[in-house]
Amino acid sequence: MLKTQFIRDGQNQIIANETQFDNGDVVARDRDGRILGRTSSTFGNTRNGEGQLVSRNTDDAGLLLRN
């Protein structure tokens, strides 16, 4: 089952969303639906939209979201 969580700013506007899959992996998208990156709980890493490593020892989608 997919689980989607919306990320909001201080004015309660949606700035991004995270879709979590059954295996724990997450795809983060901006408000326009463009993929910001992916996390892999299997490999314990986070990659940006171009597939480059953002973190090789944590699968935190928060690393992909700009404040």
N, CA, C and O atoms as a Tripos MOL2 file, in Angstrom:
@<TRIPOS>MOLECULE
protein
  268   267    67     0     0
PROTEIN
NO_CHARGES

@<TRIPOS>ATOM
      1 N           0.8310   -1.1770    0.0000 N.3       1 MET1
      2 CA          0.0000    0.0000    0.0000 C.3       1 MET1
      3 C           0.8800    1.2470    0.0000 C.2       1 MET1
      4 O           1.8370    1.3340    0.7700 O.2       1 MET1
      5 N           0.5610    2.2010   -0.8550 N.am      2 LEU2
      6 CA          1.2940    3.4600   -0.9180 C.3       2 LEU2
      7 C           0.7650    4.4180    0.1360 C.2       2 LEU2
      8 O          -0.4290    4.4440    0.4340 O.2       2 LEU2
      9 N           1.6820    5.2070    0.6930 N.am      3 LYS3
     10 CA          1.2940    6.2120    1.6780 C.3       3 LYS3
     11 C           1.9110    7.5360    1.2390 C.2       3 LYS3
     12 O           3.1250    7.6270    1.0590 O.2       3 LYS3
     13 N           1.0770    8.5660    1.0660 N.am      4 THR4
     14 CA          1.5610    9.8770    0.6450 C.3       4 THR4
     15 C           1.4140   10.8660    1.7830 C.2       4 THR4
     16 O           0.3660   10.9520    2.4230 O.2       4 THR4
     17 N           2.4900   11.6170    2.0250 N.am      5 GLN5
     18 CA          2.4790   12.6460    3.0540 C.3       5 GLN5
     19 C           2.8260   13.9710    2.3940 C.2       5 GLN5
     20 O           3.7910   14.0590    1.6350 O.2       5 GLN5
     21 N           2.0330   15.0080    2.6870 N.am      6 PHE6
     22 CA          2.2760   16.3300    2.1290 C.3       6 PHE6
     23 C           3.0890   17.1570    3.1060 C.2       6 PHE6
     24 O           2.8360   17.1370    4.3100 O.2       6 PHE6
     25 N           4.0770   17.8940    2.5780 N.am      7 ILE7
     26 CA          4.9290   18.7510    3.3890 C.3       7 ILE7
     27 C           4.4640   20.1890    3.1540 C.2       7 ILE7
     28 O           4.3670   20.6290    2.0090 O.2       7 ILE7
     29 N           4.1800   20.9130    4.2220 N.am      8 ARG8
     30 CA          3.6510   22.2730    4.1110 C.3       8 ARG8
     31 C           4.6230   23.2840    4.7220 C.2       8 ARG8
     32 O           5.4030   22.9580    5.6160 O.2       8 ARG8
     33 N           4.5580   24.5150    4.2180 N.am      9 ASP9
     34 CA          5.3940   25.5730    4.7680 C.3       9 ASP9
     35 C           4.6520   26.2760    5.9040 C.2       9 ASP9
     36 O           3.5920   25.8150    6.3260 O.2       9 ASP9
     37 N           5.1980   27.3880    6.4000 N.am     10 GLY10
     38 CA          4.5980   28.1120    7.5180 C.3      10 GLY10
     39 C           3.2510   28.7360    7.1990 C.2      10 GLY10
     40 O           2.4930   29.0600    8.1130 O.2      10 GLY10
     41 N           2.9350   28.9120    5.9090 N.am     11 GLN11
     42 CA          1.6420   29.4660    5.5150 C.3      11 GLN11
     43 C           0.6550   28.3670    5.1240 C.2      11 GLN11
     44 O          -0.3710   28.6460    4.5040 O.2      11 GLN11
     45 N           0.9620   27.1180    5.4840 N.am     12 ASN12
     46 CA          0.1060   25.9550    5.2400 C.3      12 ASN12
     47 C          -0.0520   25.6300    3.7530 C.2      12 ASN12
     48 O          -1.0300   24.9930    3.3630 O.2      12 ASN12
     49 N           0.8930   26.0590    2.9280 N.am     13 GLN13
     50 CA          0.8670   25.7270    1.5160 C.3      13 GLN13
     51 C           1.7410   24.4990    1.2750 C.2      13 GLN13
     52 O           2.8050   24.3550    1.8760 O.2      13 GLN13
     53 N           1.2830   23.6210    0.3930 N.am     14 ILE14
     54 CA          2.0340   22.4100    0.0800 C.3      14 ILE14
     55 C           3.2870   22.7880   -0.6990 C.2      14 ILE14
     56 O           3.2060   23.4580   -1.7280 O.2      14 ILE14
     57 N           4.4610   22.3510   -0.2000 N.am     15 ILE15
     58 CA          5.7180   22.6150   -0.9050 C.3      15 ILE15
     59 C           6.3000   21.3420   -1.5140 C.2      15 ILE15
     60 O           7.1470   21.4080   -2.4060 O.2      15 ILE15
     61 N           5.8470   20.1830   -1.0330 N.am     16 ALA16
     62 CA          6.3530   18.9130   -1.5490 C.3      16 ALA16
     63 C           5.4770   17.7780   -1.0240 C.2      16 ALA16
     64 O           4.5980   17.9880   -0.1880 O.2      16 ALA16
     65 N           5.7340   16.5660   -1.5350 N.am     17 ASN17
     66 CA          5.0810   15.3890   -0.9760 C.3      17 ASN17
     67 C           6.0310   14.2100   -1.0340 C.2      17 ASN17
     68 O           6.9460   14.1630   -1.8560 O.2      17 ASN17
     69 N           5.7970   13.2670   -0.1520 N.am     18 GLU18
     70 CA          6.5860   12.0400   -0.0920 C.3      18 GLU18
     71 C           5.6390   10.8590   -0.2880 C.2      18 GLU18
     72 O           4.6100   10.7600    0.3800 O.2      18 GLU18
     73 N           5.9900    9.9800   -1.1940 N.am     19 THR19
     74 CA          5.2270    8.7540   -1.3900 C.3      19 THR19
     75 C           6.0720    7.6010   -0.8710 C.2      19 THR19
     76 O           7.1670    7.3510   -1.3740 O.2      19 THR19
     77 N           5.5630    6.8990    0.1370 N.am     20 GLN20
     78 CA          6.2930    5.7880    0.7340 C.3      20 GLN20
     79 C           5.7190    4.4730    0.2330 C.2      20 GLN20
     80 O           4.5030    4.2790    0.2180 O.2      20 GLN20
     81 N           6.5970    3.5800   -0.1750 N.am     21 PHE21
     82 CA          6.2120    2.2710   -0.6800 C.3      21 PHE21
     83 C           6.2650    1.2380    0.4370 C.2      21 PHE21
     84 O           6.7950    1.5070    1.5150 O.2      21 PHE21
     85 N           5.7140    0.0580    0.1770 N.am     22 ASP22
     86 CA          5.6620   -1.0080    1.1770 C.3      22 ASP22
     87 C           7.0320   -1.3880    1.7150 C.2      22 ASP22
     88 O           7.1600   -1.7390    2.8870 O.2      22 ASP22
     89 N           8.0600   -1.3220    0.8720 N.am     23 ASN23
     90 CA          9.3980   -1.7300    1.3110 C.3      23 ASN23
     91 C          10.1340   -0.6320    2.0740 C.2      23 ASN23
     92 O          11.2810   -0.8300    2.4740 O.2      23 ASN23
     93 N           9.4960    0.5280    2.2830 N.am     24 GLY24
     94 CA         10.1020    1.6160    3.0390 C.3      24 GLY24
     95 C          10.7830    2.6650    2.1800 C.2      24 GLY24
     96 O          11.1800    3.7110    2.6940 O.2      24 GLY24
     97 N          10.9290    2.4140    0.8810 N.am     25 ASP25
     98 CA         11.5220    3.4080   -0.0060 C.3      25 ASP25
     99 C          10.5730    4.5880   -0.1700 C.2      25 ASP25
    100 O           9.3560    4.4360   -0.0600 O.2      25 ASP25
    101 N          11.1390    5.7710   -0.4350 N.am     26 VAL26
    102 CA         10.3490    6.9950   -0.5600 C.3      26 VAL26
    103 C          10.7570    7.7310   -1.8280 C.2      26 VAL26
    104 O          11.9370    7.7850   -2.1730 O.2      26 VAL26
    105 N           9.7660    8.3010   -2.5210 N.am     27 VAL27
    106 CA         10.0040    9.2110   -3.6440 C.3      27 VAL27
    107 C           9.4970   10.5740   -3.1980 C.2      27 VAL27
    108 O           8.3430   10.7090   -2.7940 O.2      27 VAL27
    109 N          10.3660   11.5940   -3.2720 N.am     28 ALA28
    110 CA          9.9930   12.9600   -2.9000 C.3      28 ALA28
    111 C           9.7800   13.7710   -4.1650 C.2      28 ALA28
    112 O          10.5890   13.7300   -5.0920 O.2      28 ALA28
    113 N           8.6660   14.5190   -4.1890 N.am     29 ARG29
    114 CA          8.3340   15.3660   -5.3430 C.3      29 ARG29
    115 C           8.0760   16.7920   -4.8630 C.2      29 ARG29
    116 O           7.6220   17.0110   -3.7400 O.2      29 ARG29
    117 N           8.3730   17.7570   -5.7350 N.am     30 ASP30
    118 CA          8.0580   19.1440   -5.3990 C.3      30 ASP30
    119 C           6.5820   19.4120   -5.6620 C.2      30 ASP30
    120 O           5.8470   18.5090   -6.0610 O.2      30 ASP30
    121 N           6.1480   20.6430   -5.4420 N.am     31 ARG31
    122 CA          4.7200   20.9530   -5.5870 C.3      31 ARG31
    123 C           4.2220   20.8280   -7.0150 C.2      31 ARG31
    124 O           3.0180   20.7130   -7.2410 O.2      31 ARG31
    125 N           5.1450   20.8480   -7.9970 N.am     32 ASP32
    126 CA          4.7590   20.6920   -9.4010 C.3      32 ASP32
    127 C           4.8130   19.2440   -9.8710 C.2      32 ASP32
    128 O           4.5420   18.9610  -11.0380 O.2      32 ASP32
    129 N           5.1630   18.3190   -8.9670 N.am     33 GLY33
    130 CA          5.1900   16.9000   -9.3030 C.3      33 GLY33
    131 C           6.5200   16.3980   -9.8220 C.2      33 GLY33
    132 O           6.6470   15.2170  -10.1450 O.2      33 GLY33
    133 N           7.5280   17.2790   -9.9120 N.am     34 ARG34
    134 CA          8.8570   16.8380  -10.3700 C.3      34 ARG34
    135 C           9.5600   16.0730   -9.2520 C.2      34 ARG34
    136 O           9.4990   16.4620   -8.0850 O.2      34 ARG34
    137 N          10.2170   14.9970   -9.6170 N.am     35 ILE35
    138 CA         10.9070   14.1720   -8.6280 C.3      35 ILE35
    139 C          12.1550   14.8870   -8.1210 C.2      35 ILE35
    140 O          13.0370   15.2530   -8.8980 O.2      35 ILE35
    141 N          12.2140   15.0790   -6.7960 N.am     36 LEU36
    142 CA         13.3760   15.6730   -6.1500 C.3      36 LEU36
    143 C          14.4320   14.6180   -5.8690 C.2      36 LEU36
    144 O          15.6270   14.9110   -5.8570 O.2      36 LEU36
    145 N          13.9830   13.3900   -5.6420 N.am     37 GLY37
    146 CA         14.9040   12.3080   -5.3500 C.3      37 GLY37
    147 C          14.2050   11.1190   -4.7350 C.2      37 GLY37
    148 O          12.9820   11.0890   -4.5990 O.2      37 GLY37
    149 N          15.0140   10.1360   -4.3660 N.am     38 ARG38
    150 CA         14.5000    8.8750   -3.8260 C.3      38 ARG38
    151 C          15.3570    8.4350   -2.6510 C.2      38 ARG38
    152 O          16.5470    8.7420   -2.5750 O.2      38 ARG38
    153 N          14.7260    7.7070   -1.7380 N.am     39 THR39
    154 CA         15.4690    7.0790   -0.6650 C.3      39 THR39
    155 C          15.2970    5.5690   -0.7810 C.2      39 THR39
    156 O          14.2720    5.0910   -1.2680 O.2      39 THR39
    157 N          16.2780    4.8370   -0.3430 N.am     40 SER40
    158 CA         16.2150    3.3840   -0.3690 C.3      40 SER40
    159 C          16.5130    2.8430    1.0210 C.2      40 SER40
    160 O          17.6340    2.9630    1.5150 O.2      40 SER40
    161 N          15.5080    2.2500    1.6440 N.am     41 SER41
    162 CA         15.7540    1.6310    2.9480 C.3      41 SER41
    163 C          16.5550    0.3430    2.7820 C.2      41 SER41
    164 O          17.2340   -0.0860    3.7140 O.2      41 SER41
    165 N          16.4820   -0.2740    1.6100 N.am     42 THR42
    166 CA         17.2460   -1.4850    1.3370 C.3      42 THR42
    167 C          18.7470   -1.1980    1.3560 C.2      42 THR42
    168 O          19.5230   -1.9200    1.9830 O.2      42 THR42
    169 N          19.1440   -0.1250    0.6550 N.am     43 PHE43
    170 CA         20.5600    0.2190    0.5530 C.3      43 PHE43
    171 C          20.9660    1.3140    1.5310 C.2      43 PHE43
    172 O          22.1510    1.6270    1.6380 O.2      43 PHE43
    173 N          20.0080    1.9060    2.2490 N.am     44 GLY44
    174 CA         20.3110    2.9220    3.2470 C.3      44 GLY44
    175 C          20.9350    4.1650    2.6470 C.2      44 GLY44
    176 O          21.8960    4.7000    3.1990 O.2      44 GLY44
    177 N          20.3990    4.6430    1.5070 N.am     45 ASN45
    178 CA         20.9510    5.8520    0.9080 C.3      45 ASN45
    179 C          19.8520    6.7550    0.3780 C.2      45 ASN45
    180 O          18.6860    6.3710    0.2920 O.2      45 ASN45
    181 N          20.2620    7.9750    0.0230 N.am     46 THR46
    182 CA         19.3560    8.9670   -0.5580 C.3      46 THR46
    183 C          19.9940    9.4930   -1.8250 C.2      46 THR46
    184 O          21.1740    9.8440   -1.8330 O.2      46 THR46
    185 N          19.2150    9.5500   -2.9030 N.am     47 ARG47
    186 CA         19.7130   10.0450   -4.1920 C.3      47 ARG47
    187 C          18.8310   11.1940   -4.6670 C.2      47 ARG47
    188 O          17.6230   11.2090   -4.4320 O.2      47 ARG47
    189 N          19.4630   12.1570   -5.3440 N.am     48 ASN48
    190 CA         18.6950   13.2940   -5.8650 C.3      48 ASN48
    191 C          18.0080   12.8950   -7.1630 C.2      48 ASN48
    192 O          18.0740   11.7340   -7.5680 O.2      48 ASN48
    193 N          17.3530   13.8430   -7.8150 N.am     49 GLY49
    194 CA         16.5970   13.5750   -9.0250 C.3      49 GLY49
    195 C          17.4290   13.0810  -10.1870 C.2      49 GLY49
    196 O          16.9080   12.4240  -11.0880 O.2      49 GLY49
    197 N          18.7330   13.3920  -10.1800 N.am     50 GLU50
    198 CA         19.6310   12.9160  -11.2430 C.3      50 GLU50
    199 C          20.2770   11.5800  -10.9000 C.2      50 GLU50
    200 O          21.0590   11.0500  -11.6900 O.2      50 GLU50
    201 N          19.9620   11.0350   -9.7400 N.am     51 GLY51
    202 CA         20.5120    9.7430   -9.3440 C.3      51 GLY51
    203 C          21.8340    9.8280   -8.6000 C.2      51 GLY51
    204 O          22.4300    8.7960   -8.2910 O.2      51 GLY51
    205 N          22.3080   11.0370   -8.3050 N.am     52 GLN52
    206 CA         23.5650   11.1960   -7.5740 C.3      52 GLN52
    207 C          23.3180   11.0360   -6.0800 C.2      52 GLN52
    208 O          22.2720   11.4360   -5.5690 O.2      52 GLN52
    209 N          24.2920   10.4470   -5.3820 N.am     53 LEU53
    210 CA         24.1580   10.2200   -3.9500 C.3      53 LEU53
    211 C          24.1210   11.5420   -3.1960 C.2      53 LEU53
    212 O          24.9650   12.4150   -3.4000 O.2      53 LEU53
    213 N          23.1390   11.6730   -2.3300 N.am     54 VAL54
    214 CA         23.0680   12.7930   -1.4060 C.3      54 VAL54
    215 C          23.6160   12.3400   -0.0600 C.2      54 VAL54
    216 O          24.3230   13.0840    0.6190 O.2      54 VAL54
    217 N          23.2800   11.1120    0.3150 N.am     55 SER55
    218 CA         23.7930   10.5120    1.5360 C.3      55 SER55
    219 C          23.9110    9.0160    1.3250 C.2      55 SER55
    220 O          22.9820    8.3790    0.8290 O.2      55 SER55
    221 N          25.0460    8.4560    1.6980 N.am     56 ARG56
    222 CA         25.2180    7.0230    1.5190 C.3      56 ARG56
    223 C          24.9580    6.2290    2.7890 C.2      56 ARG56
    224 O          25.0500    5.0020    2.7770 O.2      56 ARG56
    225 N          24.6350    6.9100    3.8870 N.am     57 ASN57
    226 CA         24.3800    6.1550    5.1160 C.3      57 ASN57
    227 C          23.0640    6.5120    5.7940 C.2      57 ASN57
    228 O          22.8470    6.1440    6.9480 O.2      57 ASN57
    229 N          22.1800    7.2250    5.0920 N.am     58 THR58
    230 CA         20.8520    7.4710    5.6410 C.3      58 THR58
    231 C          19.8230    7.5520    4.5120 C.2      58 THR58
    232 O          20.1100    8.0660    3.4300 O.2      58 THR58
    233 N          18.6550    7.0520    4.7750 N.am     59 ASP59
    234 CA         17.5610    7.1060    3.7830 C.3      59 ASP59
    235 C          16.5160    8.1140    4.2540 C.2      59 ASP59
    236 O          15.3770    7.7540    4.5500 O.2      59 ASP59
    237 N          16.9230    9.3850    4.3170 N.am     60 ASP60
    238 CA         16.0900   10.4640    4.8340 C.3      60 ASP60
    239 C          15.6350   11.3790    3.7160 C.2      60 ASP60
    240 O          16.4420   12.1050    3.1360 O.2      60 ASP60
    241 N          14.3470   11.3500    3.4090 N.am     61 ALA61
    242 CA         13.8210   12.2070    2.3420 C.3      61 ALA61
    243 C          13.9090   13.6820    2.7000 C.2      61 ALA61
    244 O          13.8500   14.5350    1.8150 O.2      61 ALA61
    245 N          14.0500   13.9960    3.9820 N.am     62 GLY62
    246 CA         14.2010   15.3760    4.4030 C.3      62 GLY62
    247 C          15.4270   16.0400    3.8350 C.2      62 GLY62
    248 O          15.4780   17.2670    3.7520 O.2      62 GLY62
    249 N          16.4250   15.2590    3.4390 N.am     63 LEU63
    250 CA         17.6320   15.8140    2.8370 C.3      63 LEU63
    251 C          17.3490   16.3910    1.4520 C.2      63 LEU63
    252 O          18.1360   17.1940    0.9510 O.2      63 LEU63
    253 N          16.2470   16.0000    0.8300 N.am     64 LEU64
    254 CA         15.9130   16.4240   -0.5160 C.3      64 LEU64
    255 C          15.0410   17.6730   -0.5560 C.2      64 LEU64
    256 O          14.9050   18.2970   -1.6090 O.2      64 LEU64
    257 N          14.4560   18.0390    0.5600 N.am     65 LEU65
    258 CA         13.5030   19.1350    0.5930 C.3      65 LEU65
    259 C          14.1860   20.4190    1.0180 C.2      65 LEU65
    260 O          14.8840   20.4550    2.0310 O.2      65 LEU65
    261 N          13.9830   21.4770    0.2390 N.am     66 ARG66
    262 CA         14.5340   22.7780    0.5820 C.3      66 ARG66
    263 C          13.5520   23.4950    1.4830 C.2      66 ARG66
    264 O          12.3410   23.3990    1.2820 O.2      66 ARG66
    265 N          14.0540   24.2080    2.4670 N.am     67 ASN67
    266 CA         13.1760   24.9770    3.3620 C.3      67 ASN67
    267 C          13.0080   26.3860    2.8520 C.2      67 ASN67
    268 O          12.3050   27.1870    3.4690 O.2      67 ASN67
@<TRIPOS>BOND
     1     1     2 1
     2     2     3 1
     3     3     4 2
     4     3     5 am
     5     5     6 1
     6     6     7 1
     7     7     8 2
     8     7     9 am
     9     9    10 1
    10    10    11 1
    11    11    12 2
    12    11    13 am
    13    13    14 1
    14    14    15 1
    15    15    16 2
    16    15    17 am
    17    17    18 1
    18    18    19 1
    19    19    20 2
    20    19    21 am
    21    21    22 1
    22    22    23 1
    23    23    24 2
    24    23    25 am
    25    25    26 1
    26    26    27 1
    27    27    28 2
    28    27    29 am
    29    29    30 1
    30    30    31 1
    31    31    32 2
    32    31    33 am
    33    33    34 1
    34    34    35 1
    35    35    36 2
    36    35    37 am
    37    37    38 1
    38    38    39 1
    39    39    40 2
    40    39    41 am
    41    41    42 1
    42    42    43 1
    43    43    44 2
    44    43    45 am
    45    45    46 1
    46    46    47 1
    47    47    48 2
    48    47    49 am
    49    49    50 1
    50    50    51 1
    51    51    52 2
    52    51    53 am
    53    53    54 1
    54    54    55 1
    55    55    56 2
    56    55    57 am
    57    57    58 1
    58    58    59 1
    59    59    60 2
    60    59    61 am
    61    61    62 1
    62    62    63 1
    63    63    64 2
    64    63    65 am
    65    65    66 1
    66    66    67 1
    67    67    68 2
    68    67    69 am
    69    69    70 1
    70    70    71 1
    71    71    72 2
    72    71    73 am
    73    73    74 1
    74    74    75 1
    75    75    76 2
    76    75    77 am
    77    77    78 1
    78    78    79 1
    79    79    80 2
    80    79    81 am
    81    81    82 1
    82    82    83 1
    83    83    84 2
    84    83    85 am
    85    85    86 1
    86    86    87 1
    87    87    88 2
    88    87    89 am
    89    89    90 1
    90    90    91 1
    91    91    92 2
    92    91    93 am
    93    93    94 1
    94    94    95 1
    95    95    96 2
    96    95    97 am
    97    97    98 1
    98    98    99 1
    99    99   100 2
   100    99   101 am
   101   101   102 1
   102   102   103 1
   103   103   104 2
   104   103   105 am
   105   105   106 1
   106   106   107 1
   107   107   108 2
   108   107   109 am
   109   109   110 1
   110   110   111 1
   111   111   112 2
   112   111   113 am
   113   113   114 1
   114   114   115 1
   115   115   116 2
   116   115   117 am
   117   117   118 1
   118   118   119 1
   119   119   120 2
   120   119   121 am
   121   121   122 1
   122   122   123 1
   123   123   124 2
   124   123   125 am
   125   125   126 1
   126   126   127 1
   127   127   128 2
   128   127   129 am
   129   129   130 1
   130   130   131 1
   131   131   132 2
   132   131   133 am
   133   133   134 1
   134   134   135 1
   135   135   136 2
   136   135   137 am
   137   137   138 1
   138   138   139 1
   139   139   140 2
   140   139   141 am
   141   141   142 1
   142   142   143 1
   143   143   144 2
   144   143   145 am
   145   145   146 1
   146   146   147 1
   147   147   148 2
   148   147   149 am
   149   149   150 1
   150   150   151 1
   151   151   152 2
   152   151   153 am
   153   153   154 1
   154   154   155 1
   155   155   156 2
   156   155   157 am
   157   157   158 1
   158   158   159 1
   159   159   160 2
   160   159   161 am
   161   161   162 1
   162   162   163 1
   163   163   164 2
   164   163   165 am
   165   165   166 1
   166   166   167 1
   167   167   168 2
   168   167   169 am
   169   169   170 1
   170   170   171 1
   171   171   172 2
   172   171   173 am
   173   173   174 1
   174   174   175 1
   175   175   176 2
   176   175   177 am
   177   177   178 1
   178   178   179 1
   179   179   180 2
   180   179   181 am
   181   181   182 1
   182   182   183 1
   183   183   184 2
   184   183   185 am
   185   185   186 1
   186   186   187 1
   187   187   188 2
   188   187   189 am
   189   189   190 1
   190   190   191 1
   191   191   192 2
   192   191   193 am
   193   193   194 1
   194   194   195 1
   195   195   196 2
   196   195   197 am
   197   197   198 1
   198   198   199 1
   199   199   200 2
   200   199   201 am
   201   201   202 1
   202   202   203 1
   203   203   204 2
   204   203   205 am
   205   205   206 1
   206   206   207 1
   207   207   208 2
   208   207   209 am
   209   209   210 1
   210   210   211 1
   211   211   212 2
   212   211   213 am
   213   213   214 1
   214   214   215 1
   215   215   216 2
   216   215   217 am
   217   217   218 1
   218   218   219 1
   219   219   220 2
   220   219   221 am
   221   221   222 1
   222   222   223 1
   223   223   224 2
   224   223   225 am
   225   225   226 1
   226   226   227 1
   227   227   228 2
   228   227   229 am
   229   229   230 1
   230   230   231 1
   231   231   232 2
   232   231   233 am
   233   233   234 1
   234   234   235 1
   235   235   236 2
   236   235   237 am
   237   237   238 1
   238   238   239 1
   239   239   240 2
   240   239   241 am
   241   241   242 1
   242   242   243 1
   243   243   244 2
   244   243   245 am
   245   245   246 1
   246   246   247 1
   247   247   248 2
   248   247   249 am
   249   249   250 1
   250   250   251 1
   251   251   252 2
   252   251   253 am
   253   253   254 1
   254   254   255 1
   255   255   256 2
   256   255   257 am
   257   257   258 1
   258   258   259 1
   259   259   260 2
   260   259   261 am
   261   261   262 1
   262   262   263 1
   263   263   264 2
   264   263   265 am
   265   265   266 1
   266   266   267 1
   267   267   268 2
@<TRIPOS>SUBSTRUCTURE
     1 MET1         2 RESIDUE 1 A MET
     2 LEU2         6 RESIDUE 1 A LEU
     3 LYS3        10 RESIDUE 1 A LYS
     4 THR4        14 RESIDUE 1 A THR
     5 GLN5        18 RESIDUE 1 A GLN
     6 PHE6        22 RESIDUE 1 A PHE
     7 ILE7        26 RESIDUE 1 A ILE
     8 ARG8        30 RESIDUE 1 A ARG
     9 ASP9        34 RESIDUE 1 A ASP
    10 GLY10       38 RESIDUE 1 A GLY
    11 GLN11       42 RESIDUE 1 A GLN
    12 ASN12       46 RESIDUE 1 A ASN
    13 GLN13       50 RESIDUE 1 A GLN
    14 ILE14       54 RESIDUE 1 A ILE
    15 ILE15       58 RESIDUE 1 A ILE
    16 ALA16       62 RESIDUE 1 A ALA
    17 ASN17       66 RESIDUE 1 A ASN
    18 GLU18       70 RESIDUE 1 A GLU
    19 THR19       74 RESIDUE 1 A THR
    20 GLN20       78 RESIDUE 1 A GLN
    21 PHE21       82 RESIDUE 1 A PHE
    22 ASP22       86 RESIDUE 1 A ASP
    23 ASN23       90 RESIDUE 1 A ASN
    24 GLY24       94 RESIDUE 1 A GLY
    25 ASP25       98 RESIDUE 1 A ASP
    26 VAL26      102 RESIDUE 1 A VAL
    27 VAL27      106 RESIDUE 1 A VAL
    28 ALA28      110 RESIDUE 1 A ALA
    29 ARG29      114 RESIDUE 1 A ARG
    30 ASP30      118 RESIDUE 1 A ASP
    31 ARG31      122 RESIDUE 1 A ARG
    32 ASP32      126 RESIDUE 1 A ASP
    33 GLY33      130 RESIDUE 1 A GLY
    34 ARG34      134 RESIDUE 1 A ARG
    35 ILE35      138 RESIDUE 1 A ILE
    36 LEU36      142 RESIDUE 1 A LEU
    37 GLY37      146 RESIDUE 1 A GLY
    38 ARG38      150 RESIDUE 1 A ARG
    39 THR39      154 RESIDUE 1 A THR
    40 SER40      158 RESIDUE 1 A SER
    41 SER41      162 RESIDUE 1 A SER
    42 THR42      166 RESIDUE 1 A THR
    43 PHE43      170 RESIDUE 1 A PHE
    44 GLY44      174 RESIDUE 1 A GLY
    45 ASN45      178 RESIDUE 1 A ASN
    46 THR46      182 RESIDUE 1 A THR
    47 ARG47      186 RESIDUE 1 A ARG
    48 ASN48      190 RESIDUE 1 A ASN
    49 GLY49      194 RESIDUE 1 A GLY
    50 GLU50      198 RESIDUE 1 A GLU
    51 GLY51      202 RESIDUE 1 A GLY
    52 GLN52      206 RESIDUE 1 A GLN
    53 LEU53      210 RESIDUE 1 A LEU
    54 VAL54      214 RESIDUE 1 A VAL
    55 SER55      218 RESIDUE 1 A SER
    56 ARG56      222 RESIDUE 1 A ARG
    57 ASN57      226 RESIDUE 1 A ASN
    58 THR58      230 RESIDUE 1 A THR
    59 ASP59      234 RESIDUE 1 A ASP
    60 ASP60      238 RESIDUE 1 A ASP
    61 ALA61      242 RESIDUE 1 A ALA
    62 GLY62      246 RESIDUE 1 A GLY
    63 LEU63      250 RESIDUE 1 A LEU
    64 LEU64      254 RESIDUE 1 A LEU
    65 LEU65      258 RESIDUE 1 A LEU
    66 ARG66      262 RESIDUE 1 A ARG
    67 ASN67      266 RESIDUE 1 A ASN
